[in-house]
Amino acid sequence: MKRFSDIQKKSKLRKFNEDANLPTNYDELSKDELVKMLQGQGAQSQSQAQSQAQAQAQSEEEPKQFLGEGSNPGKFFSKLFESREMAHIYHLQVKGDMGSHAKHTALGDYYEDVLELIDDTIEAYQGQYGIIEEYDVIDTKETASKDTIEYFNELATFIKVERKCINEEDTHLHSIIDDIVVLLYKTLYKLKYTK
């Protein structure tokens, strides 16, 4: 007949075996072999826990913004927003001289189409690098006095220079910026040559 204390010891050992992931033949191993095995499992599970903690910490970190050649993406995107505002202002200020309807339409097309392209670029950028926190305040006082064609020519130059704020390997972002440049030059064509 088995004593209750023997049953209790075996159930404690069984519980210990399950918790320590011991092999089923643990009772055949020497004390030294068991100690080495348990130390190896402890070190192994400790390094696994550290690896998991590091991986989790990396995945929880905000993605780092990669700035290209020293520029600020907030400044770049702010200028694009400004171009939308300026096109709308120019659109509303068109006067009734010859060719005014073509100019009115060209500027309307620009400000309606560019916003979606800007939005696509910024959303893709933020999905990859994180939220842009620093935008410039849009102040149209200085630019409102410029000739429309002069403004859009300067904008084209700005985009060509400042787009370097985005890593050149991010071709998906540059592709959308190229679409903005195409829209810009189409608008300049309409402003200069259609009446």
Rosetta silent file (secondary structure, phi, psi, omega in degrees, C-alpha in Angstrom):
SEQUENCE: MKRFSDIQKKSKLRKFNEDANLPTNYDELSKDELVKMLQGQGAQSQSQAQSQAQAQAQSEEEPKQFLGEGSNPGKFFSKLFESREMAHIYHLQVKGDMGSHAKHTALGDYYEDVLELIDDTIEAYQGQYGIIEEYDVIDTKETASKDTIEYFNELATFIKVERKCINEEDTHLHSIIDDIVVLLYKTLYKLKYTK
SCORE:     score description
SCORE:     0.000 S_00000001
   1 L     0.000  136.740 -178.592    0.000    0.000    0.000 S_00000001
   2 L   -87.685  142.417  176.855    1.319    3.460   -0.916 S_00000001
   3 L   -84.862  153.983  179.278    1.509    6.143    1.610 S_00000001
   4 H   -60.169  -37.311 -178.951   -0.077    9.484    0.993 S_00000001
   5 H   -64.428  -34.551  177.284    3.324   11.210    1.457 S_00000001
   6 H   -67.486  -41.547  178.967    4.807    9.121   -1.425 S_00000001
   7 H   -64.178  -41.776 -179.396    1.939   10.104   -3.711 S_00000001
   8 H   -63.083  -42.299  178.761    2.357   13.730   -2.691 S_00000001
   9 H   -62.117  -44.511 -178.975    6.126   13.631   -3.487 S_00000001
  10 H   -64.495  -39.928  179.945    5.502   12.094   -6.917 S_00000001
  11 H   -68.466  -33.403  175.545    2.850   14.664   -7.800 S_00000001
  12 H   -66.273  -42.459  178.588    5.256   17.456   -6.749 S_00000001
  13 H   -64.127  -41.854  178.631    7.978   15.899   -8.903 S_00000001
  14 H   -60.744  -44.079  178.624    5.561   15.535  -11.818 S_00000001
  15 H   -62.394  -43.861  178.577    4.582   19.221  -11.455 S_00000001
  16 H   -62.410  -41.408  179.744    8.276   20.194  -11.261 S_00000001
  17 H   -59.910  -44.614 -178.981    8.970   18.046  -14.330 S_00000001
  18 H   -66.795  -43.082 -178.627    6.233   19.800  -16.321 S_00000001
  19 H   -67.613  -37.315 -175.764    7.360   23.305  -15.211 S_00000001
  20 H   -90.701   -2.162 -177.475   11.062   22.643  -15.882 S_00000001
  21 L    55.509   46.888  179.496   10.458   20.776  -19.162 S_00000001
  22 L   -78.854  153.319  175.901   12.456   17.815  -17.937 S_00000001
  23 L   -69.011  160.859 -177.511   12.751   14.692  -20.042 S_00000001
  24 L   -66.269  -22.997 -179.581   10.548   11.783  -19.042 S_00000001
  25 L   -97.418   31.657 -177.548   13.606    9.794  -17.902 S_00000001
  26 H   -59.749  -30.987 -177.331   14.761   12.466  -15.426 S_00000001
  27 H   -71.817  -14.561  177.770   14.802    9.926  -12.593 S_00000001
  28 H   -88.262  -13.883 -177.645   17.508    7.943  -14.457 S_00000001
  29 L   -84.523  150.454  176.923   19.843   11.003  -14.714 S_00000001
  30 L   -74.759  166.338  179.654   22.439   11.837  -12.099 S_00000001
  31 H   -60.746  -43.566  179.974   22.136   14.962   -9.994 S_00000001
  32 H   -61.726  -42.411  179.462   25.016   16.620  -11.906 S_00000001
  33 H   -63.608  -41.088  178.155   23.390   15.847  -15.270 S_00000001
  34 H   -63.744  -43.710 -179.413   20.094   17.303  -14.071 S_00000001
  35 H   -62.033  -46.834  179.089   21.774   20.472  -12.770 S_00000001
  36 H   -60.496  -43.092 -179.348   23.651   20.993  -16.064 S_00000001
  37 H   -63.901  -44.714  179.711   20.516   20.393  -18.051 S_00000001
  38 H   -65.855  -38.378  177.567   18.489   22.821  -15.941 S_00000001
  39 H   -65.654  -40.022  177.651   21.212   25.481  -16.129 S_00000001
  40 H   -63.492  -42.039  178.436   21.343   25.089  -19.904 S_00000001
  41 H   -66.837  -38.646  179.624   17.555   25.451  -20.145 S_00000001
  42 H   -64.225  -45.052  179.861   17.633   28.474  -17.866 S_00000001
  43 H   -66.285  -39.867  179.881   20.308   30.186  -19.932 S_00000001
  44 H   -64.827  -46.123 -179.031   18.505   29.236  -23.120 S_00000001
  45 H   -69.714  -30.643  177.740   15.119   30.504  -21.923 S_00000001
  46 H   -68.075  -43.647  179.359   16.765   33.653  -20.537 S_00000001
  47 H   -68.545  -34.904  175.614   18.415   34.456  -23.892 S_00000001
  48 H   -63.917  -41.878  179.402   15.129   33.702  -25.679 S_00000001
  49 H   -64.004  -40.521  178.131   13.307   36.088  -23.343 S_00000001
  50 H   -65.168  -43.049  178.836   15.909   38.787  -23.989 S_00000001
  51 H   -61.616  -43.385  178.789   15.646   38.298  -27.749 S_00000001
  52 H   -64.091  -41.294  179.750   11.853   38.510  -27.595 S_00000001
  53 H   -64.300  -40.952  178.349   11.997   41.658  -25.449 S_00000001
  54 H   -65.182  -43.550  179.916   14.429   43.316  -27.891 S_00000001
  55 H   -62.706  -41.252  179.170   12.283   42.403  -30.897 S_00000001
  56 H   -66.066  -41.525  179.404    9.177   43.766  -29.185 S_00000001
  57 H   -62.994  -40.688  179.056   10.940   46.995  -28.209 S_00000001
  58 H   -66.041  -40.028 -178.696   12.110   47.501  -31.801 S_00000001
  59 H   -71.449  -26.333  179.792    8.634   46.899  -33.223 S_00000001
  60 H   -82.863  -19.569  179.682    7.067   49.344  -30.752 S_00000001
  61 L   -65.858  148.279  172.907    9.536   52.135  -31.570 S_00000001
  62 L   -65.902  141.267  175.090    8.403   54.815  -33.970 S_00000001
  63 L   -61.901  144.022 -179.043   10.029   54.372  -37.356 S_00000001
  64 L   -81.847  135.307  177.390   12.928   56.773  -37.750 S_00000001
  65 L   -75.286  129.699  175.044   12.494   59.486  -40.310 S_00000001
  66 L   -99.235  117.110  176.343   15.176   59.361  -42.917 S_00000001
  67 E   -97.426  133.193  176.588   15.975   62.779  -44.177 S_00000001
  68 L   -67.217 -140.674 -170.635   17.780   62.952  -47.448 S_00000001
  69 L   -68.823   65.084  168.908   20.439   65.548  -48.078 S_00000001
  70 L    78.211    6.675 -179.314   19.874   67.796  -45.054 S_00000001
  71 L   -97.152  174.946 -177.678   16.391   69.124  -45.798 S_00000001
  72 L  -113.545  118.402  179.909   13.206   69.056  -43.813 S_00000001
  73 H   -60.446  -32.169  177.767   10.224   67.125  -45.245 S_00000001
  74 H   -61.218  -40.481  177.228    7.853   69.404  -43.310 S_00000001
  75 H   -64.260  -44.705 -179.798    9.235   72.410  -45.180 S_00000001
  76 H   -60.572  -50.221 -178.303    8.921   70.583  -48.504 S_00000001
  77 H   -68.357  -32.762  176.888    5.326   69.505  -47.913 S_00000001
  78 H   -61.826  -40.135  178.946    4.405   72.954  -46.546 S_00000001
  79 H   -65.309  -36.920  177.080    5.527   74.520  -49.826 S_00000001
  80 H   -65.151  -41.775  175.480    3.340   72.065  -51.735 S_00000001
  81 H   -61.251  -40.527  178.390    0.372   73.049  -49.556 S_00000001
  82 H   -60.014  -40.279 -178.842    1.221   76.685  -50.237 S_00000001
  83 H   -62.278  -34.625  177.375    1.121   76.012  -53.992 S_00000001
  84 H   -66.032  -44.415  179.095   -2.413   74.708  -53.650 S_00000001
  85 H   -64.445  -42.861 -179.119   -3.451   77.848  -51.765 S_00000001
  86 H   -65.465  -41.199  178.274   -1.714   80.134  -54.236 S_00000001
  87 H   -60.944  -38.884  179.575   -3.332   78.405  -57.215 S_00000001
  88 H   -67.365  -42.650  178.391   -6.724   78.912  -55.585 S_00000001
  89 H   -62.932  -49.296  178.423   -5.998   82.602  -54.914 S_00000001
  90 H   -58.743  -40.676  179.208   -4.740   83.138  -58.489 S_00000001
  91 H   -58.065  -44.278 -177.603   -7.791   81.234  -59.772 S_00000001
  92 H   -77.104  -17.441 -178.471  -10.139   83.570  -57.907 S_00000001
  93 L   -97.109    2.352  179.373   -8.266   86.708  -59.020 S_00000001
  94 L   -61.821  132.585  179.298   -8.435   86.044  -62.759 S_00000001
  95 L  -102.427  167.344 -171.039   -9.883   89.075  -64.528 S_00000001
  96 L   -78.496   28.994  176.988  -11.975   89.145  -67.680 S_00000001
  97 L   -82.095  179.269 -177.683   -9.289   89.867  -70.257 S_00000001
  98 L   -56.522  130.077  178.745   -8.457   87.685  -73.254 S_00000001
  99 L    84.085    3.807 -175.932   -7.587   84.137  -72.178 S_00000001
 100 H   -66.363  -34.104 -179.958   -8.920   84.575  -68.684 S_00000001
 101 H   -65.921  -41.205  178.985  -11.210   81.536  -68.876 S_00000001
 102 H   -63.188  -41.776  178.905   -8.291   79.268  -69.877 S_00000001
 103 H   -65.373  -44.983  179.287   -6.200   80.657  -67.002 S_00000001
 104 H   -58.102  -45.002 -178.718   -9.106   80.295  -64.567 S_00000001
 105 H   -68.211  -44.132 -178.773   -9.629   76.668  -65.635 S_00000001
 106 H   -60.819  -44.290  179.914   -5.912   75.753  -65.580 S_00000001
 107 H   -68.506  -37.503  176.447   -5.490   77.091  -62.044 S_00000001
 108 H   -62.079  -41.954  178.159   -8.707   75.378  -60.919 S_00000001
 109 H   -61.910  -41.906 -178.992   -7.444   72.063  -62.279 S_00000001
 110 H   -62.569  -53.291 -174.301   -4.147   72.486  -60.431 S_00000001
 111 H   -68.659  -26.027  176.789   -5.589   73.267  -57.013 S_00000001
 112 H   -75.433  -37.995 -174.670   -8.189   70.510  -57.290 S_00000001
 113 H   -85.685  -32.189 -173.088   -5.711   67.824  -58.409 S_00000001
 114 H   -70.021  -29.992 -176.991   -2.607   68.678  -56.392 S_00000001
 115 H   -62.229  -41.056  178.929   -4.221   68.194  -52.992 S_00000001
 116 H   -65.689  -38.790  179.006   -4.816   64.491  -53.569 S_00000001
 117 H   -67.432  -40.923  176.733   -1.224   64.026  -54.751 S_00000001
 118 H   -61.817  -46.252 -179.507    0.142   65.885  -51.711 S_00000001
 119 H   -59.171  -45.405  179.110   -2.075   63.798  -49.448 S_00000001
 120 H   -60.889  -43.329 -178.692   -0.897   60.545  -51.071 S_00000001
 121 H   -63.582  -47.613 -177.104    2.757   61.545  -50.719 S_00000001
 122 H   -67.034  -42.126  179.275    2.480   62.535  -47.068 S_00000001
 123 H   -62.644  -42.321  178.709    0.441   59.485  -46.080 S_00000001
 124 H   -65.458  -42.280  178.538    2.930   57.144  -47.756 S_00000001
 125 H   -60.556  -47.910 -177.990    5.846   59.003  -46.151 S_00000001
 126 H   -68.232  -32.846  175.563    4.252   58.873  -42.700 S_00000001
 127 H   -62.502  -31.939 -178.865    3.371   55.205  -43.094 S_00000001
 128 H   -88.931  -41.328 -170.549    7.044   54.525  -43.649 S_00000001
 129 H  -114.922  -12.148 -177.676    8.757   57.059  -41.367 S_00000001
 130 L   107.801  169.608 -174.622    6.214   58.321  -38.841 S_00000001
 131 L   -67.002  134.784  174.068    4.138   61.440  -38.381 S_00000001
 132 L   -82.826  123.624 -176.797    5.574   64.742  -39.572 S_00000001
 133 L   -98.580  -26.026 -170.632    5.241   67.187  -36.716 S_00000001
 134 L  -111.104  101.712  172.701    6.824   70.333  -38.128 S_00000001
 135 L  -109.461  148.939  173.772    5.053   72.154  -40.926 S_00000001
 136 L   -77.494  150.964  174.323    5.716   75.769  -41.874 S_00000001
 137 L   -72.074  134.206 -179.946    2.870   78.238  -41.484 S_00000001
 138 L   -84.616  113.884  179.460    1.405   79.039  -44.885 S_00000001
 139 L  -124.518  112.448 -174.793    1.659   82.776  -45.423 S_00000001
 140 L   -94.572    7.328 -178.501    0.674   83.944  -48.900 S_00000001
 141 H   -59.170  -48.545 -177.156    1.406   87.668  -48.382 S_00000001
 142 H   -69.918  -43.480 -175.299    4.790   87.550  -50.102 S_00000001
 143 H   -77.653  -22.488 -177.601    3.828   85.166  -52.902 S_00000001
 144 H   -64.023  -24.496 -179.535    0.461   86.801  -53.677 S_00000001
 145 L   -84.855   -6.453 -179.264    2.232   89.738  -55.316 S_00000001
 146 L   -80.880  150.955  172.074    4.141   87.475  -57.739 S_00000001
 147 L   -63.410  144.089 -176.607    3.109   86.860  -61.287 S_00000001
 148 H   -57.653  -48.945 -178.290    1.371   83.483  -61.637 S_00000001
 149 H   -65.530  -41.326  176.748    3.842   82.072  -64.148 S_00000001
 150 H   -58.862  -43.886 -179.477    6.803   83.368  -62.111 S_00000001
 151 H   -60.744  -47.951 -177.127    5.393   81.681  -58.996 S_00000001
 152 H   -69.631  -32.224  173.628    4.949   78.305  -60.710 S_00000001
 153 H   -64.098  -43.986  177.560    8.424   78.467  -62.302 S_00000001
 154 H   -64.258  -37.141  177.831    9.942   79.118  -58.863 S_00000001
 155 H   -62.996  -41.870  178.554    7.875   76.259  -57.443 S_00000001
 156 H   -60.265  -43.017  177.937    9.264   73.881  -60.088 S_00000001
 157 H   -64.297  -43.866  178.934   12.812   74.862  -59.118 S_00000001
 158 H   -57.352  -47.928 -177.812   11.994   74.471  -55.409 S_00000001
 159 H   -61.952  -43.755 -179.375   10.628   70.952  -55.925 S_00000001
 160 H   -60.698  -38.135 -178.277   13.652   69.870  -57.966 S_00000001
 161 H   -80.955  -49.379 -170.625   16.051   71.076  -55.264 S_00000001
 162 H   -81.931  -12.470  178.288   14.145   70.281  -52.068 S_00000001
 163 H   -65.554  -10.986  177.049   12.831   66.851  -53.026 S_00000001
 164 H   -66.906   -9.067  176.646   16.255   65.636  -51.916 S_00000001
 165 H   -68.153  -13.264  179.081   14.842   65.697  -48.382 S_00000001
 166 E  -107.032  132.603 -178.849   13.387   62.301  -49.257 S_00000001
 167 L   -49.370  130.573 -178.406   15.718   59.346  -49.569 S_00000001
 168 L   -63.838  -20.404  177.449   16.433   58.702  -53.244 S_00000001
 169 L   -75.198  -15.016  179.695   15.782   54.990  -52.640 S_00000001
 170 L   -84.618   66.425 -175.005   12.147   55.818  -51.795 S_00000001
 171 H   -64.040  -26.049  178.057   11.141   55.710  -55.432 S_00000001
 172 H   -63.755  -36.549  177.606    7.504   55.176  -54.484 S_00000001
 173 H   -75.204  -41.986 -179.958    7.477   58.664  -52.916 S_00000001
 174 H   -65.692  -28.244  177.180    9.445   60.241  -55.756 S_00000001
 175 H   -63.548  -42.730  178.685    6.981   58.749  -58.218 S_00000001
 176 H   -69.130  -38.694  177.004    4.120   60.711  -56.635 S_00000001
 177 H   -62.881  -37.390  175.032    6.290   63.842  -56.513 S_00000001
 178 H   -59.547  -38.382  177.246    6.936   63.308  -60.241 S_00000001
 179 H   -63.619  -35.651  176.752    3.156   63.348  -60.730 S_00000001
 180 H   -66.333  -42.252  178.890    3.047   66.711  -58.937 S_00000001
 181 H   -63.573  -41.843  177.275    5.796   68.027  -61.223 S_00000001
 182 H   -59.189  -47.156  178.636    3.873   66.809  -64.294 S_00000001
 183 H   -60.045  -40.725  179.171    0.745   68.602  -63.050 S_00000001
 184 H   -61.554  -48.536 -179.238    2.823   71.720  -62.430 S_00000001
 185 H   -70.608  -32.682  173.729    4.304   71.783  -65.942 S_00000001
 186 H   -63.060  -40.263  178.467    0.920   71.034  -67.532 S_00000001
 187 H   -64.646  -44.067  178.033   -0.448   74.028  -65.625 S_00000001
 188 H   -61.724  -39.754  176.998    2.445   76.201  -66.822 S_00000001
 189 H   -58.869  -48.474 -179.045    1.787   75.074  -70.404 S_00000001
 190 H   -64.709  -38.079 -179.788   -1.875   76.057  -70.128 S_00000001
 191 H   -67.711  -37.129 -175.783   -1.027   79.399  -68.494 S_00000001
 192 H   -84.026  -36.956 -165.795    1.529   80.299  -71.172 S_00000001
 193 H  -120.809   -8.914  178.614    0.031   78.969  -74.394 S_00000001
 194 L  -104.388  138.282 -179.338   -3.726   78.453  -74.146 S_00000001
 195 L  -130.005    0.000    0.000   -6.140   81.324  -74.598 S_00000001
